[in-house]
């Protein structure tokens, strides 16, 4: 096994164990694991200076009310890079997400709205995350999937580059990179 693959596995194991260890002790749902991943992934992303004010909350938005309620319970009081995390719900009639969110999570149950929501935030410094199948293929930034109790992270290179977000090389090493011009890399 080469050194790079070993380093990726170690990083993945560390990421998942740090995220999920407290949750597994409680008996967790898939949504708990996904929320923990969204929270941890946010720590590997840097927003442009205009959005990265220490005093300003990092706004984590949800398009699904059930996941929103769980996120309020699990993530209220936490912070990311010294910014307090603010959990918000997006009603279905919202038309301007760009000024309301720093992170937008779209649950699998919102698959009918995914493309519409991606269009609303495209080219803005908003991290989009979903567990919807083919999320990165339709323009989402970070796709989450679980196979055989293993979590996979896919990142759409063009989507995060056009958003002016900086994604840590550590996260990029861990993820499968999706490039529209070359389909999937790595």
TORSELO-516413 format. One line per 5 residues: for each residue z, y, x of N, C-alpha, C, O. Coordinates in steps of 0.2 Angstrom, whole numbers, plus 5000, padded with zeros to 4 digits. Each point is the difference from the previous one (the first is absolute). Layout:
Z/Y/X/Z/Y/X/Z/Y/X/Z/Y/X | ... .
This chain:
5000/4994/5004/5000/5006/4996/5000/5006/5004/5004/5001/5005 | 4992/5004/4994/4999/5006/5004/5006/5005/4999/5003/4999/4995 | 4998/5005/5010/5006/5005/4999/4999/5004/4994/5005/5002/4997 | 4989/5001/5002/4999/5004/4994/5002/4997/4994/5003/5003/4995 | 4995/4991/5004/5002/4996/4994/5007/4999/4999/5003/5001/4995 .
5000/4997/5011/5008/5000/5000/5003/5006/4998/5005/5000/4996 | 4993/5006/5007/5003/5006/4998/4999/5002/4993/5005/5002/4997 | 4989/4996/5000/4999/5002/4993/5005/4995/4996/5003/5003/4995 | 4997/4991/5006/5005/4996/4996/5007/5002/5001/5004/5000/4995 | 4998/5002/5011/5007/5003/5001/5001/5006/4996/5005/5001/4996 .
4990/5004/5004/5001/5006/4996/5000/4998/4992/5004/5003/4997 | 4992/4993/5001/5000/4998/4993/5006/4997/4998/5003/5001/4995 | 5000/4994/5009/5006/4997/4999/5006/5005/4999/5004/5000/4996 | 4996/5005/5009/5005/5005/5000/4999/5005/4994/5005/5001/4997 | 4989/5001/5001/4999/5004/4995/5002/4997/4993/5004/5003/4996 .
4994/4990/5003/5002/4997/4994/5008/4998/5000/5003/5001/4995 | 5000/4997/5010/5007/4999/5000/5004/5006/4999/5005/5000/4997 | 4993/5006/5006/5004/5006/4999/4999/5002/4993/5005/5003/4997 | 4989/4996/5000/4999/5002/4993/5004/4996/4995/5003/5003/4996 | 4996/4991/5005/5002/4995/4995/5007/4997/5001/5002/4997/4995 .
5001/5003/5011/5006/4996/5001/5005/5002/4995/5003/4996/4997 | 4999/5011/5001/5005/5001/4995/4998/4998/4993/5004/4999/4996 | 4989/5001/5003/4998/4999/4993/5000/4992/4999/5002/4998/4995 | 4997/4998/5010/5000/4993/4999/5007/4997/4998/5001/4995/4997 | 5004/5009/5006/5007/4998/4999/5001/5001/4992/5005/4996/4998 .
4992/5008/4999/5001/5001/4993/4996/4996/4995/5001/5000/4994 | 4994/4996/5009/4995/4997/4996/4995/5005/4997/5002/5004/4996 | 4992/4997/5007/4996/5005/4999/4994/4998/4996/4997/4994/5000 | 5000/5011/4997/4993/4999/4997/4995/5002/5004/5001/5003/5005 | 4993/4995/4993/4994/5003/5004/4999/5007/5000/4999/5003/5006 .
5003/5000/4989/5000/5008/5000/5005/5003/5005/4999/5005/5003 | 5007/4991/4998/5005/5003/5005/4997/4999/5007/5001/5005/5003 | 4996/4990/4998/4997/4999/5007/4994/5005/5001/5000/5004/5005 | 4996/4998/4990/4995/5005/5000/5003/5007/5001/4997/5004/5004 | 5008/4997/4993/5003/5007/5000/5003/5001/5007/4999/5005/5003 .
5004/4989/5000/5003/5000/5007/4994/5002/5005/5001/5003/5005 | 4993/4993/4994/4995/5001/5004/4997/5008/5000/4999/5003/5005 | 5000/4999/4989/4998/5007/4999/5005/5005/5004/4998/5004/5003 | 5008/4995/4996/5005/5004/5003/4999/4999/5008/5000/5005/5004 | 5000/4989/4998/4999/4999/5008/4994/5003/5002/4999/5003/5006 .
4995/4996/4991/4994/5002/5002/5000/5008/5001/4997/5002/5004 | 5006/5001/4991/5000/5007/5000/5003/5003/5007/4999/5005/5002 | 5006/4991/5001/5003/5002/5006/4995/4999/5006/5001/5003/5006 | 4993/4994/4993/4995/5000/5005/4994/5004/4999/4995/5000/5003 | 5006/5005/4993/4995/5005/4998/5002/5007/5001/5006/5002/4999 .
4990/5002/5004/5002/5007/5001/4995/5005/4996/4994/4999/5000 | 5009/5005/4996/4996/5005/4996/4999/5006/5004/5003/5002/5004 | 4991/5002/4994/4999/5006/5003/5005/5005/5000/5005/4999/4996 | 4996/5005/5009/5005/5005/5000/5002/5003/4994/5006/5002/4998 | 4989/5000/4998/5001/5004/4994/5004/4996/4995/5003/5002/4995 .
4997/4991/5005/5003/4995/4996/5006/4997/5003/5004/4996/4997 | 4997/5006/5009/5006/4996/5004/5006/5004/5001/5003/5000/5006 | 4999/5004/4989/5006/5004/5001/5006/4996/4999/5001/4996/4995 | 5003/5005/5010/5007/4996/5000/5004/5001/4994/5003/4995/4997 | 4997/5011/5000/5004/5001/4994/4997/4998/4994/5003/4999/4995 .
4990/5001/5005/4996/4998/4994/5001/4992/4999/4999/4996/5004 | 5002/5002/4989/5000/4993/4999/4993/4997/5001/4995/5003/4999 | 5006/4990/5003/4994/4996/5000/4999/4997/4993/5004/4996/4998 | 4991/5006/4999/4999/4998/4993/4996/4994/4999/4994/4999/5002 | 5009/4996/4995/4998/4993/4999/4998/5000/4993/5005/4999/4996 .
4989/5000/5002/4998/5000/4993/4998/4993/4997/4997/4996/5004 | 5004/5003/4990/4999/4993/4997/4996/5001/4994/5001/5005/4996 | 4993/4991/5003/4996/5001/4994/5003/4995/4995/4997/4999/4994 | 5008/4997/5007/5002/4994/4996/5008/5002/4999/5004/5000/5004 | 4998/5000/4989/5007/5002/4999/5005/4995/5002/5005/5001/5001 .
4993/4992/4998/5005/4995/5002/5001/5000/5008/5006/5000/5002 | 4989/5001/5002/5001/5000/5007/5004/5007/5002/5004/5000/5004 | 4994/5005/4992/5004/5006/5001/5007/5000/4999/5004/5002/5004 | 4998/4994/4991/5007/4999/4998/5004/4996/5006/5005/5002/5002 | 4991/4993/5000/5003/4996/5005/5000/5004/5007/5005/5000/5003 .
4990/5004/4998/5000/5004/5006/5006/5006/5000/5003/5001/5005 | 4998/5001/4989/5006/5005/4999/5007/4997/5002/5004/5002/5004 | 4996/4991/4994/5007/4997/5002/5000/4998/5007/5005/5001/5003 | 4989/4997/5000/5000/4997/5007/5000/5006/5005/5002/4999/5006 | 4994/5006/4993/4998/5005/5005/5004/5007/5000/4999/5004/5004 .
5004/4997/4990/5003/5007/4999/5006/5000/5006/5004/4995/5001 | 4996/5011/5002/5005/5001/5005/4997/4998/5007/5004/5002/5005 | 4991/4995/4996/4997/4999/5006/4996/5005/5003/4998/5005/4996 | 5000/4995/5010/4996/5005/5003/4995/4997/5005/5001/4994/5002 | 4993/5009/5000/4995/4998/5004/4999/5006/5005/4998/5005/4998 .
5003/4993/5009/5000/5005/5005/5003/5007/4998/4998/5005/5001 | 5009/4994/4997/5004/5005/4999/4998/5004/4993/5003/5005/4999 | 4992/4993/4998/4998/5003/4993/5003/4996/4995/4999/4994/4999 | 5005/5009/4996/5003/4996/4994/4994/4997/4996/4995/5004/4999 | 5006/4990/4999/4994/4997/4996/5002/5002/4993/5005/4999/4997 .
4989/5004/4999/5001/5001/4993/4995/4996/4996/4994/4999/5002 | 5009/4997/4994/4996/4995/4996/4998/5004/4993/5004/5002/4996 | 4989/4998/5003/4997/5003/4994/4996/4995/4996/4997/4996/5003 | 5002/5006/4991/4996/4996/4995/4994/5004/4998/5001/5006/4999 | 4993/4992/5002/4994/5003/4998/4998/4998/4993/4998/4994/4999 .
5002/5011/4996/4997/4998/4993/4993/4998/5001/4996/5003/5004 | 5001/4994/4991/4993/4998/5000/4996/5006/4999/4994/4999/5002 | 5008/5006/4995/4995/5006/4999/5000/5005/5006/4996/5005/5000 | 5007/4993/5006/5000/5005/5005/4993/5001/5003/4997/4995/5001 | 5002/5011/5001/4993/5001/5003/5000/5002/5007/4995/5000/5004 .
5011/5003/4999/5000/5003/5006/5006/4996/5004/5006/5003/5000 | 4993/4992/5003/5005/4996/5004/5001/5003/5007/5006/4999/5003 | 4989/5005/4999/5000/5002/5007/5006/5005/5002/5002/5000/5006 | 5001/5003/4989/5005/5005/5002/5007/4997/4998/5005/5003/5001 | 4995/4991/4996/5006/4997/4997/5003/4994/5005/5006/4998/4999 .
4989/4999/5005/5002/4993/5003/4998/5001/5008/4996/5003/5002 | 5008/4993/5001/4999/4999/5007/4998/4992/5001/4996/4999/5005 | 5007/4997/4991/4998/4993/5000/4999/4998/4992/5004/5002/4996 | 4991/4995/5003/4998/4997/4993/5000/4993/5000/4995/4997/5004 | 5009/5000/4993/5000/4992/4999/4997/4999/4993/5003/5002/4995 .
4992/4993/5005/4997/4998/4994/5001/4992/5000/4998/4996/5004 | 5006/5002/4991/5002/4993/4999/4994/4997/4997/4995/5003/4997 | 5005/4990/5004/4995/4996/4997/4998/5001/4993/4994/5000/4998 | 5011/5002/4998/4999/5001/4993/4996/5006/4999/4998/5001/4994 | 5001/5003/5011/4996/5006/4999/4993/5000/5002/4997/5005/5002 .
5001/4989/4999/4993/4998/5003/4994/5004/4997/4995/5002/5003 | 5006/4999/4990/4995/5004/4996/4999/5007/5002/4995/5003/4999 | 5011/5000/5004/5000/5007/5002/4999/5001/5008/5000/5006/5002 | 5000/4989/5002/5000/5001/5007/4994/5004/5002/5002/5005/5004 | 4992/4994/4994/4994/5004/5003/5001/5007/4998/4999/5005/5004 .
5003/4997/4990/5002/5006/4997/5005/5004/5004/4999/5006/5002 | 5006/4991/5000/5006/5003/5004/4998/5001/5007/5002/5005/5003 | 4994/4990/5000/4997/5001/5007/4996/5006/5000/5000/5004/5005 | 4996/4997/4990/4995/5006/5000/5005/5007/4999/4998/5005/5004 | 5007/4994/4993/5004/5006/4999/5004/5002/5007/5001/5006/5001 .
5000/4990/5003/5003/5001/5006/4996/5000/5006/5002/5001/5006 | 4992/4997/4994/4995/4999/5006/5000/5007/5004/5000/5005/4997 | 5000/4994/5009/4999/5005/5005/5006/5005/5000/5000/5005/5002 | 5006/4992/4995/5006/5004/5001/5005/4995/5004/4999/4994/5000 | 5006/5010/5003/5005/4996/5004/5005/4996/4995/5006/5001/5001 .
4992/4994/4996/5004/4996/4995/4998/4993/5002/4995/4998/5000 | 5011/4999/5002/4999/4992/5001/5000/4996/4994/5004/5001/4996 | 4990/4996/5003/5000/4996/4994/5001/4992/5002/4998/4998/5005 | 5006/4999/4991/5002/4993/5001/5000/4996/4993/5002/5003/4995 | 4995/4991/5005/5000/4996/4994/5000/4993/5002/4998/4998/5006 .
5004/4998/4989/4999/4992/5001/4995/4998/4996/4999/4994/4999 | 4997/5010/4998/4994/4999/4996/4994/4996/5005/4999/5003/5005 | 4999/4992/4993/4995/4996/5004/4994/5005/5001/4998/5004/4996 | 4999/4996/5010/4995/5004/5003/5001/5007/5000/4995/5005/4999 | 5011/4997/5001/5002/5007/5000/4997/5004/5005/4997/5006/4999 .
5003/4992/5008/4997/5003/5005/4992/5001/4999/4997/5004/5003 | 5000/4991/4994/4993/5000/4999/4998/5005/4996/4994/5002/5000 | 5010/5001/4995/4998/5005/4996/5002/5007/5002/5000/5005/4996 | 5003/4995/5010/5002/5007/5003/5007/5001/5001/5002/5005/5002 | 5003/4990/4996/5007/5001/5001/5001/4999/5008/4996/4997/5003 .
5010/5006/4999/5002/5000/5007/5003/4993/5002/4998/4997/5005 | 5007/5001/4992/5004/4994/5002/5001/4996/4994/5003/5001/4995 | 4994/4993/5006/5000/4994/4995/5006/4995/5002/5000/4998/5006 | 5004/5000/4989/5005/4995/5002/4998/4994/4996/4998/5000/4994 | 5003/4994/5009/4999/4994/4997/5005/4995/5002/5002/5000/5006 .
5000/4995/4990/5004/4994/5003/4996/4994/4999/4997/4998/4994 | 5003/4998/5011/4997/4993/5000/5005/4995/5003/5002/5001/5005 | 5000/4994/4991/5005/4995/5003/5006/5003/5002/5002/4999/5006 | 5001/5006/4991/5006/5004/5001/4999/5004/5007/5005/5002/5003 | 4989/4999/4999/4999/5005/5006/4997/5006/4997/4995/5000/4996 .
5007/5006/5007/4997/5006/4998/4994/5002/5004/5001/5000/5007 | 4994/5002/4990/4994/5003/5004/4999/5007/4999/5001/5002/4994 | 4998/5002/5011/4998/5007/4999/4993/5001/5002/4998/4998/5006 | 4998/5005/4990/4993/5002/5002/5000/5008/5000/5003/5003/4995 | 4994/5000/5009/4999/5007/5001/4993/5002/5000/4996/4998/5004 .
5002/5007/4992/4993/5002/4999/5000/5006/5005/5002/5006/4999 | 4994/4993/5007/4999/5005/5005/4998/5007/4998/5002/5005/5001 | 4992/4994/4995/4997/5007/4998/5004/5004/4995/5001/5006/5000 | 5003/4990/4996/5004/5003/4995/5006/5004/5004/5001/5006/4998 | 5002/4991/5006/5006/5004/5004/4997/5005/5004/5003/5005/5001 .
4991/4994/5003/4998/5005/5004/4998/5006/4996/5001/5006/5002 | 4996/4993/4992/4998/5006/4996/5006/5004/4997/4999/5006/4998 | 5007/4991/5002/5005/5003/4997/5004/5004/5005/5005/5004/4998 | 4994/4996/5008/5003/5004/5006/5007/4997/5001/5004/5004/5003 | 4998/4990/4994/5006/4997/5002/4999/4996/5007/4995/4998/5002 .
5011/5002/5001/5000/4996/5007/5004/4994/4999/5006/5000/4998 | 4990/4994/5003/5004/4994/4999/5001/4997/5007/4996/5000/5004 | 5010/4998/4996/5003/4998/5007/4996/4994/5002/4998/4995/4996 | 5001/5005/5011/4996/4994/5003/5004/4993/4999/4996/4995/4999 | 5010/5006/5000/5004/4994/4999/4998/4997/4993/4999/4994/4999 .
5000/5010/4996/4998/4997/4993/4993/4998/5001/4999/4995/4996 | 4997/5009/5007/4993/4998/5000/4999/4993/5004/4996/4996/4998 | 5008/5002/5007/5000/4994/5003/5002/4994/4995/4998/4995/5001 | 5007/5007/4995/5003/4995/4995/4995/4998/4995/5000/4995/4997 | 4996/5010/5001/4996/5000/4994/4993/4997/5001/4998/5000/5006 .
4999/4997/4989/4992/4999/5000/4997/5006/4999/5001/5003/4995 | 4994/5000/5009/4997/5006/4999/4993/4999/4996/4997/4995/5002 | 5002/5009/4993/4994/4999/4996/4996/5007/5002/5002/5005/4999 | 4992/4993/5003/4995/5006/5001/4994/4999/4996/4997/4994/5000 | 5002/5011/4995/4994/4999/4996/4994/4998/5003/4995/4997/4997 .
5004/5006/5009/4993/4999/5004/5000/4993/5003/4994/4997/5000 | 5012/5000/5001/5000/4993/5003/5003/4995/4996/5002/4995/5003 | 5000/5007/4991/5004/4996/4995/5007/4999/5003/5004/5005/5000 | 4998/4990/5003/5007/4999/5002/5000/4999/5008/4995/4996/5002 | 5010/5007/5001/5000/4999/5007/5007/4996/5002/5004/5000/4996 .
4996/4997/5009/5005/4996/5003/5002/4994/4996/5004/4996/5002 .
